[in-house]
Amino acid sequence: MERKIVKTIKGVAASDGDGVQLTRIIGSPELDMLDPFLMLDSFASDNPGDYIGGFPEHPHRGFETVTYMIAGKMRHKDNAGHEGMIEAGGVQWMTAGRGILHSEMPEQTEGLLHGFQLWVNLPAKDKMLPPAYQEFKASEIPDEVFDGGSVRVISGVTDAGTLGAVQGTATNPLYLDVTLNGVFKQKIPASHNGFFYVIDGEIAGVSAGHVGILGDGDTVALRGDGRFLLIAGARLNEPVARGGPFVMNTRKELLQAFDDYRSGRF
Ligand code: MN
């Protein structure tokens, strides 16, 4: 069954970290979450004042953060000694698990910075796993050309069989960056929630800066001229207790996370 667009929503202006100006696409009053996705932010500016403050040291527990850069550079550094740079076209899929403290800072003082951060929830059984990273440079992300466009396969598998760089994550996510002038068809398991975010142009009647939420089904066909992210993941159907940078299943677990953080147990 083909998935239809059941709702379109415009991202809202927000500020996070040390004054970073961004567009909140998921995690806003109009779209609190789309199980398993807790948040999607887009940051896109050529004004350093909008991004230079970055995201100084902060904790995470209980979910995954996925940073995908389209332009510019972001340096990340955590309290376990893990450090590196996410450059244009690269992705970092970080499984925070039981917890990390890290910083995410733009490594440039001028020019365009454009990227996305997606928060993917973890199932209860995985929330307290040790932190883990999957990191890929632009050249390591498969790029498939099809009749009508091309698709960068960050995670999941295309109908033509191109396997994404990021594998083995809990919610079996699909994360595609599609450049299109025609039609793009993609299977999405019925177990998944899915959406697309239009970066440029117009896709299936949805304009840039808007998200199209997909209804039930197991396949989607999107026609248009532009660039978009197509993202889907398995519904967890578990209770969500959310407090700032911690996402657990119960209030008790959330309070424990704050206590562990304040007591230096991250
Ligand atoms: Mn972070």
Boltz pocket constraint, residues with backbone or C-beta under 6 A from the ligand:
constraints:
  - pocket:
      binder: B
      contacts: [[A, 55], [A, 58], [A, 59], [A, 60], [A, 65], [A, 102], [A, 104]]
      max_distance: 6.0
